[in-house]
C-alpha cells in the first residue's frame, strides 16, 4: 500500500497571516488551476500551501479617471466584468474573457496568471504590459510597487518573501486590443498572443506572449510605427520586417511557427482596434 504524503493547508484570512505562512515555507495558491495540475506535468505538489481566497482585500477593484487597481485574487471572469465598458482597457477585457474556458475563467486568478513563472502562455501578461501596469507586493516589512515588466523578468526572486496583492493600471491608453491563436479549440493554450494599445498622448505599446518563455514588449515594432496611425495591413507588413523573437518549442507548436504567425495576429489586433470582426 502506497503512503499518501501529508499536506498542510493554511486558510489565511489576512495578508499578515498569509505572509507568516509564506515565511514558514508554504507555497501560495490562488485559484489553484496551475498548481493542482502539477502532477500531470511531472511535478510534485508542495507539502504546505496557503490559500488566499478568504482575504477580502485581494478581490477589491478601484476605478478612477486616471487609474484602475485590481486585487490579485480576482478571477479572470471578475476582471472582465469589472473593466467592461472602460475606454482604453478593451484589450484586458478581451484577454480575461477569452482565456482558457469558462470553468477556468471563474477559478483562475489575476495574481496566479502573472505570478506563475513556468506558465508562458498567460493571456493577461501581454495585455497588462501594454497598459504600463505595475504590481504591488506585500512582505512582512510593508509593500512595494514595481513595473510589471521588471516583475515578469524575475518572478522567483520578487516572490521569494512576498505575495502579489494588487495590479495598478494607469489609464493612458485611448484604445487597446488583444489577439490570440489557439491551435484547435478555445480551451487550448495559445500558440502566440499579441496585445497592443494606442496611447492617448500618441504612440503605441505592443507586447507578445506565449512565443518566448516570458511575455515582453515588441519595442522594435513600436519604434517602426512611431506616433502615427497604422492600418491593419501596414501593421502586419511592419511586424514581418521587425521580427526579433526566438520562439520556444512546446507541445502546442514549434518555436518557428509561433514567430511566423505574429504578423497575422498584429493584423487581427489592429482590426479589433478598429471595430472589425
C-alpha angles and dihedrals in degrees: 000000000000119000114239111224115242114241128196119216124192117198099204118200096182138036091242090056092048092049090050090053090048090053089053091057104268121146117232117244124190116169092346096223092127101033096048090059093052095108091053087058091050093255125126120243113246116262092229130031135179118212119215103190094100095060108098095198091065093065098047122122124200120187127187134158090262105039148002124221118201126193112235091230094065114116120234089253091052092049091052091048094047095050100038111127096014110131115240094020098080092113093055090050090050091048094049096043096042103045122109111325136311095269092053093044090058093051110029114088133221091236093051092049091055100035100051102100096192095052106092096171099064108145097202096056098071092034091058095039090065089052092059090241126183127206126222119216126196122211136168088269098051133276138304138189130219136169114278090235092060091045094052092049093062111013098154092057095045093047098042092101102006143075123222105237110164143012117215115206119190113213096234098129124093090197138349140189140192129208127184134178119214115185102225116355141003095266095057121106107259119257089214139354131204122190123179139178131195106216123227091228093049132274134065141264117207127180135182128210136186093020095089128023091265128036114244145169119274094226095166091061092043089056093046092055095040118175097326130101115260131201121229092250093048091046090055091050092050091047091054090050096049105047114152103158131118102207120220121232115235144154091272097051145337120263097252091057093051089056094043094059095052098092090053090051091049088054091048092050092049090049089053090049089057092048096254119144 
